Every structure is written in C-alpha cells, then in structure tokens.
Amino acid sequence: MPLAVIDTNVVVSGVLSSSPGSPTVRIVDAMLSGRLRFALSETLLIEYRRVLSRPTIVERHGLTGAEVDHFLEGLVVNALMRDPSVTDHGGAPATDLPAAVHGDEHVIALMAAVPEAVLVSGDIRLRESLASRYQVASPAEFADGLK
C-alpha cells in the first residue's frame, strides 16, 4: 500500500457517510486501524478539526467536540507526522501554482515533504492541477487498492 496524503474532504465525507462500503468510509477506517500508511501535518490536522467542527457539519455527524478530538487522536496515532513549510511547494514558487490550489498550499507543502505519496482528494480541480507534479487519486480509485 503506498503512502498517502488524505485531503480534508475525504476525511469529512468518511465521517458523514452512512454507507460502510463507501470509498471514503473505507479510507477513514483504514487510517484508524493502521492499515493505511498516511502522512499528516499539524496544519492538515487543524483543518480536519476546523471543518468537522463547522455547525452544519456537526449537525450532520452529531459528534461532540470531545468525540471529534478522540477521532482525530485515533488518526494521529497511525499517521506519519511531518512538519513541512507552507512556503515549500516542491520547488515551485507560489506564483507558479494553479489558481485551483490556492487555499490548499498546506496540502502541497505536505506532498512536497513526502513526494512519494499519493494525494487522495475528492476535489477534481485540485487533483487535475497537481497531477503533473504528484501522484493523485480519487477516493474511489484509491479505495479500490485497499484490502
């Protein structure tokens, strides 16, 4: 199983999905169980928490703040933690980044820190923008490789 960087939209979708066989649920389950090698930065972890704590998202998943923290702790235990600089874009100046990736510089910095990783994202524009620099996969494509 390759090393992965799991975008926030995949984690949130996995938490919200009621279908145990959905690709995002399978990915999140693999992250929690340690069956998936994935890289995580503090910035990406903060984003996971921020999005999972949005009132509209909380309304859908029904988790308390403590339950969200417990879930995130479960991810951290199995993650390969990296502390990339958000100014490190794999050698590309920030001005050279496609417009579709602005706001995702922390994801690009993490990918630059672990260039062998596959970016798993449901964001088609982000995947298309980064496909020439990094390995990318949709949640469905990536989940097909999970055992």
Backbone as JSON, one array per atom type, in Angstrom:
{
  "sequence": "MPLAVIDTNVVVSGVLSSSPGSPTVRIVDAMLSGRLRFALSETLLIEYRRVLSRPTIVERHGLTGAEVDHFLEGLVVNALMRDPSVTDHGGAPATDLPAAVHGDEHVIALMAAVPEAVLVSGDIRLRESLASRYQVASPAEFADGLK",
  "N": [[0.85, -1.18, 0.0], [0.68, 2.14, -0.94], [2.13, 5.18, 0.42], [0.04, 7.78, 1.58], [-1.53, 11.01, 1.26], [-4.22, 12.32, 2.75], [-6.83, 14.22, 1.79], [-8.83, 16.81, 3.3], [-11.55, 16.77, 2.53], [-12.06, 14.11, 2.04], [-11.77, 12.83, 4.53], [-13.8, 14.13, 6.01], [-16.07, 13.43, 4.51], [-15.96, 10.68, 4.9], [-16.53, 10.52, 7.62], [-19.11, 11.52, 7.64], [-20.58, 9.82, 6.01], [-23.08, 7.31, 5.69], [-22.82, 4.89, 4.66], [-21.21, 1.95, 4.99], [-19.59, 0.72, 3.08], [-18.67, 2.69, 1.42], [-16.19, 4.46, -0.5], [-14.86, 6.57, 0.92], [-15.43, 5.99, 3.61], [-14.19, 3.52, 3.85], [-11.53, 4.32, 3.5], [-11.11, 6.07, 5.71], [-11.59, 4.25, 7.79], [-9.42, 2.52, 7.34], [-7.34, 4.27, 7.91], [-7.76, 4.72, 10.65], [-7.44, 2.16, 11.68], [-4.82, 1.56, 11.22], [-4.12, 0.28, 8.91], [-3.5, 1.71, 6.72], [-0.92, 3.58, 5.35], [-0.23, 6.83, 5.98], [0.52, 10.3, 5.55], [0.61, 13.17, 7.63], [0.19, 16.53, 8.55], [0.53, 19.04, 11.09], [-0.92, 21.29, 10.36], [-2.74, 20.28, 8.46], [-4.14, 18.53, 10.1], [-5.32, 20.37, 11.86], [-7.0, 21.61, 10.04], [-8.72, 19.44, 9.43], [-10.03, 19.25, 11.93], [-11.17, 21.81, 12.13], [-13.02, 21.86, 9.98], [-14.62, 19.63, 10.61], [-15.79, 20.68, 12.85], [-17.49, 22.65, 12.04], [-20.66, 24.2, 12.3], [-22.77, 23.29, 10.54], [-21.74, 20.88, 9.68], [-21.35, 19.52, 12.09], [-24.0, 19.25, 12.83], [-24.76, 17.3, 11.04], [-23.07, 15.05, 11.58], [-23.23, 14.75, 14.33], [-21.4, 14.52, 16.42], [-19.75, 15.24, 19.52], [-17.51, 17.88, 20.6], [-15.46, 16.67, 22.06], [-15.64, 14.05, 21.13], [-14.94, 14.4, 18.45], [-12.3, 15.23, 18.84], [-11.27, 12.85, 19.96], [-11.58, 11.1, 17.79], [-9.79, 12.35, 15.97], [-7.4, 12.03, 17.4], [-7.17, 9.29, 17.17], [-6.49, 9.12, 14.49], [-4.01, 10.46, 14.45], [-2.36, 8.76, 15.92], [-1.75, 6.75, 14.14], [-0.55, 8.04, 12.04], [2.04, 9.28, 9.85], [3.75, 11.76, 10.91], [4.54, 14.94, 9.66], [6.28, 18.05, 9.3], [6.02, 20.22, 7.27], [7.06, 23.19, 5.53], [4.82, 25.74, 4.7], [5.6, 27.3, 2.65], [7.05, 25.77, 1.01], [6.74, 24.42, -1.97], [7.39, 22.17, -3.39], [9.53, 23.07, -4.87], [8.4, 24.79, -6.64], [7.61, 28.16, -7.16], [5.17, 30.03, -5.3], [3.65, 31.61, -7.0], [3.63, 30.15, -9.29], [1.81, 28.2, -8.94], [-1.25, 26.62, -9.82], [-4.4, 28.37, -9.97], [-6.45, 26.87, -8.86], [-5.39, 25.58, -6.67], [-4.92, 27.34, -4.64], [-5.29, 28.09, -1.26], [-4.99, 25.53, -0.61], [-2.35, 25.26, -0.05], [-1.01, 24.17, 2.13], [-1.47, 21.45, 1.83], [-0.07, 20.95, -0.5], [2.49, 21.58, 0.39], [2.85, 19.51, 2.21], [2.73, 17.34, 0.44], [5.08, 17.91, -0.98], [6.9, 17.39, 0.99], [6.67, 14.68, 1.27], [7.12, 13.31, -1.35], [6.73, 10.85, -2.53], [4.23, 10.09, -1.92], [0.7, 9.51, -2.48], [-1.76, 11.75, -3.37], [-4.92, 11.83, -2.08], [-7.97, 12.87, -2.95], [-11.19, 14.34, -3.14], [-11.56, 16.54, -4.59], [-11.75, 17.54, -7.69], [-10.62, 19.6, -9.26], [-8.3, 20.22, -7.79], [-6.93, 17.77, -7.91], [-6.53, 17.56, -10.7], [-4.95, 19.82, -11.11], [-2.61, 19.17, -9.79], [-1.72, 16.82, -10.86], [0.38, 16.65, -12.71], [2.61, 16.98, -11.18], [2.51, 15.34, -8.93], [1.5, 12.1, -7.65], [-1.88, 11.35, -7.89], [-5.2, 10.57, -6.73], [-8.64, 9.71, -6.87], [-11.02, 9.27, -4.18], [-12.47, 6.87, -4.7], [-10.83, 5.54, -6.6], [-8.51, 5.17, -5.06], [-9.47, 3.7, -2.86], [-10.09, 1.32, -4.08], [-7.71, -0.04, -4.07], [-7.37, -0.78, -1.46], [-7.25, -3.33, 1.01]],
  "CA": [[0.0, 0.0, 0.0], [1.51, 3.34, -1.0], [1.92, 6.25, 1.37], [-0.99, 8.69, 1.06], [-1.95, 12.24, 1.93], [-5.68, 12.28, 2.63], [-7.4, 15.57, 1.83], [-9.89, 17.02, 4.29], [-12.88, 16.39, 2.03], [-12.19, 12.65, 2.13], [-12.0, 12.51, 5.94], [-15.13, 14.61, 6.4], [-17.05, 12.57, 3.84], [-15.93, 9.39, 5.57], [-17.23, 10.67, 8.9], [-20.53, 11.81, 7.4], [-21.25, 8.78, 5.22], [-23.79, 6.25, 6.41], [-22.6, 3.66, 3.9], [-19.93, 1.38, 5.41], [-18.79, 0.3, 1.93], [-18.28, 3.81, 0.57], [-14.73, 4.61, -0.56], [-14.33, 7.43, 1.97], [-15.51, 5.26, 4.88], [-13.13, 2.5, 3.82], [-10.25, 5.0, 3.69], [-11.04, 6.51, 7.11], [-11.44, 3.04, 8.61], [-8.04, 2.05, 7.18], [-6.5, 5.22, 8.64], [-7.95, 4.49, 12.08], [-6.99, 0.82, 12.06], [-3.4, 1.41, 10.95], [-3.91, -0.48, 7.67], [-3.14, 2.65, 5.67], [0.2, 4.47, 5.63], [-0.58, 8.17, 5.52], [1.25, 11.42, 6.13], [-0.27, 14.2, 8.19], [0.89, 17.66, 9.16], [-0.29, 19.72, 12.1], [-1.82, 22.19, 9.65], [-3.83, 19.49, 7.88], [-4.93, 18.06, 11.23], [-6.12, 21.52, 12.31], [-8.07, 21.78, 9.06], [-9.69, 18.37, 9.68], [-10.83, 19.62, 13.1], [-11.95, 23.02, 11.83], [-14.16, 21.5, 9.12], [-15.51, 18.74, 11.38], [-16.43, 21.48, 13.89], [-18.44, 23.62, 11.48], [-22.02, 23.88, 12.79], [-23.56, 22.48, 9.6], [-21.16, 19.53, 9.66], [-21.67, 18.93, 13.4], [-25.41, 18.87, 12.75], [-24.88, 16.06, 10.26], [-22.42, 13.89, 12.19], [-23.72, 14.63, 15.69], [-20.34, 14.26, 17.38], [-19.36, 16.33, 20.41], [-16.12, 18.31, 20.4], [-14.59, 15.64, 22.65], [-15.66, 12.89, 20.23], [-14.13, 14.78, 17.29], [-10.9, 15.16, 19.28], [-10.93, 11.43, 20.11], [-11.44, 10.6, 16.41], [-8.54, 12.88, 15.42], [-6.31, 11.36, 18.11], [-7.06, 7.98, 16.54], [-5.76, 9.29, 13.24], [-2.63, 10.86, 14.73], [-1.64, 7.59, 16.4], [-1.31, 5.94, 13.0], [-0.04, 8.9, 10.97], [3.43, 9.67, 9.72], [3.66, 13.21, 11.08], [5.54, 15.76, 9.0], [6.11, 19.47, 9.59], [6.55, 20.95, 6.11], [6.84, 24.62, 5.45], [3.79, 26.05, 3.69], [6.22, 28.0, 1.52], [7.73, 24.76, 0.19], [5.79, 23.87, -2.94], [8.11, 21.22, -4.24], [10.43, 23.78, -5.75], [7.66, 25.73, -7.48], [7.19, 29.36, -6.44], [3.72, 30.1, -5.09], [3.01, 32.22, -8.16], [3.54, 29.15, -10.35], [0.77, 27.24, -8.61], [-2.53, 26.91, -10.46], [-5.38, 29.05, -9.12], [-7.29, 25.87, -8.19], [-4.77, 25.06, -5.45], [-4.8, 28.36, -3.59], [-6.06, 27.64, -0.11], [-4.52, 24.18, -0.33], [-0.89, 25.29, -0.03], [-0.52, 23.26, 3.18], [-1.5, 20.1, 1.26], [1.04, 20.9, -1.45], [3.72, 21.52, 1.19], [2.95, 18.14, 2.73], [3.1, 16.49, -0.69], [6.49, 18.17, -1.27], [7.68, 16.74, 2.06], [6.58, 13.23, 1.04], [6.79, 13.27, -2.78], [6.35, 9.5, -2.95], [2.84, 9.87, -1.5], [-0.43, 9.72, -3.39], [-2.77, 12.66, -2.83], [-6.27, 11.3, -2.24], [-8.86, 14.01, -2.79], [-12.42, 14.39, -3.91], [-11.54, 17.82, -5.3], [-11.3, 17.26, -9.05], [-9.73, 20.68, -9.71], [-7.02, 20.06, -7.11], [-6.26, 16.6, -8.5], [-6.09, 17.9, -12.06], [-3.89, 20.82, -11.02], [-1.38, 18.6, -9.24], [-1.42, 15.53, -11.5], [1.67, 16.67, -13.41], [3.69, 17.03, -10.2], [2.37, 14.32, -7.89], [0.52, 11.04, -7.87], [-3.17, 11.75, -7.34], [-6.26, 9.58, -6.91], [-9.94, 9.99, -6.25], [-11.27, 8.29, -3.12], [-12.88, 5.57, -5.27], [-9.65, 4.92, -7.19], [-7.6, 4.76, -4.0], [-10.12, 2.66, -2.05], [-10.03, 0.05, -4.83], [-6.45, -0.7, -3.72], [-7.37, -1.19, -0.05], [-7.63, -4.74, 1.24]],
  "C": [[0.89, 1.24, 0.0], [1.19, 4.3, 0.16], [0.93, 7.22, 0.75], [-1.05, 9.97, 1.89], [-3.45, 12.31, 1.68], [-6.24, 13.68, 2.84], [-8.58, 15.63, 2.79], [-11.24, 16.55, 3.79], [-13.11, 14.89, 2.12], [-12.49, 12.25, 3.57], [-13.4, 12.93, 6.36], [-16.22, 13.76, 5.76], [-17.11, 11.2, 4.5], [-16.65, 9.41, 6.91], [-18.73, 10.82, 8.68], [-21.29, 10.67, 6.72], [-21.92, 7.73, 6.11], [-23.62, 4.9, 5.72], [-21.24, 3.06, 4.26], [-19.03, 0.95, 4.25], [-18.33, 1.44, 1.06], [-16.76, 3.97, 0.59], [-14.18, 5.47, 0.59], [-14.39, 6.76, 3.34], [-14.4, 4.21, 4.95], [-11.75, 3.13, 4.06], [-10.09, 5.44, 5.14], [-10.87, 5.31, 8.04], [-10.0, 2.5, 8.54], [-7.06, 2.98, 7.9], [-6.56, 4.92, 10.14], [-7.38, 3.15, 12.54], [-5.49, 0.6, 11.85], [-3.1, 0.59, 9.71], [-3.48, 0.4, 6.52], [-1.97, 3.5, 6.16], [-0.19, 5.85, 5.09], [0.23, 9.21, 6.27], [0.26, 12.49, 6.55], [0.61, 15.3, 8.75], [-0.04, 18.26, 10.21], [-1.32, 20.63, 11.43], [-3.0, 21.44, 9.05], [-4.73, 18.95, 8.99], [-5.83, 19.17, 11.77], [-7.28, 21.75, 11.34], [-9.14, 20.7, 9.22], [-10.62, 18.79, 10.82], [-11.73, 20.81, 12.8], [-13.19, 22.67, 11.0], [-15.13, 20.59, 9.86], [-16.27, 19.48, 12.47], [-17.37, 22.56, 13.35], [-19.86, 23.23, 11.9], [-22.84, 23.01, 11.83], [-23.04, 21.05, 9.52], [-21.47, 18.81, 10.97], [-23.12, 18.45, 13.41], [-25.6, 17.55, 12.03], [-24.25, 14.86, 10.94], [-22.81, 13.7, 13.65], [-22.67, 14.35, 16.75], [-20.1, 15.49, 18.26], [-17.93, 16.74, 20.07], [-15.14, 17.28, 20.93], [-14.53, 14.41, 21.75], [-14.87, 13.18, 18.96], [-12.65, 14.71, 17.66], [-10.43, 13.71, 19.41], [-10.71, 10.79, 18.73], [-10.1, 11.06, 15.83], [-7.32, 12.27, 16.11], [-6.08, 9.97, 17.53], [-6.32, 8.04, 15.22], [-4.29, 9.56, 13.51], [-1.78, 9.67, 15.16], [-1.05, 6.79, 15.24], [-0.65, 6.74, 11.88], [1.49, 9.01, 11.01], [3.41, 11.19, 9.77], [4.84, 13.9, 10.41], [5.24, 17.22, 9.31], [6.69, 20.28, 8.43], [6.27, 22.44, 6.22], [5.78, 24.88, 4.39], [4.35, 26.87, 2.54], [6.95, 27.04, 0.61], [6.69, 24.1, -0.72], [6.49, 22.94, -3.91], [9.0, 21.91, -5.24], [9.73, 24.8, -6.64], [7.3, 26.96, -6.66], [5.67, 29.4, -6.35], [3.0, 30.7, -6.29], [2.86, 31.25, -9.32], [2.45, 28.12, -10.1], [-0.52, 27.61, -9.33], [-3.51, 27.54, -9.47], [-6.21, 28.06, -8.32], [-6.69, 25.39, -6.88], [-4.63, 26.09, -4.35], [-5.79, 28.06, -2.49], [-5.67, 26.23, 0.29], [-2.99, 24.12, -0.29], [-0.31, 24.33, 1.02], [-0.52, 21.82, 2.68], [-0.34, 19.93, 0.3], [2.37, 20.83, -0.71], [3.92, 20.13, 1.76], [3.32, 17.17, 1.62], [4.58, 16.68, -1.05], [7.39, 17.5, -0.24], [7.69, 15.22, 1.91], [6.2, 13.0, -0.43], [6.41, 11.89, -3.29], [4.89, 9.19, -2.63], [1.86, 10.1, -2.65], [-1.38, 10.69, -2.69], [-4.14, 12.07, -3.13], [-7.22, 12.45, -1.93], [-10.1, 13.85, -3.65], [-12.52, 15.65, -4.73], [-10.91, 17.61, -6.68], [-10.32, 18.33, -9.53], [-8.35, 20.57, -9.07], [-6.25, 18.9, -7.71], [-5.72, 16.93, -9.88], [-4.92, 18.88, -12.04], [-2.56, 20.22, -10.59], [-0.92, 17.32, -9.94], [-0.08, 15.52, -12.23], [2.85, 16.66, -12.45], [3.69, 15.86, -9.23], [1.43, 13.23, -8.35], [-0.78, 11.49, -7.19], [-4.18, 10.64, -7.6], [-7.54, 10.1, -6.29], [-10.11, 9.0, -5.1], [-11.65, 6.9, -3.66], [-11.68, 4.83, -5.86], [-8.73, 4.37, -6.09], [-8.18, 3.62, -3.18], [-10.1, 1.31, -2.75], [-8.76, -0.73, -4.47], [-6.37, -1.15, -2.27], [-7.82, -2.64, 0.07], [-8.75, -4.79, 2.25]]
}
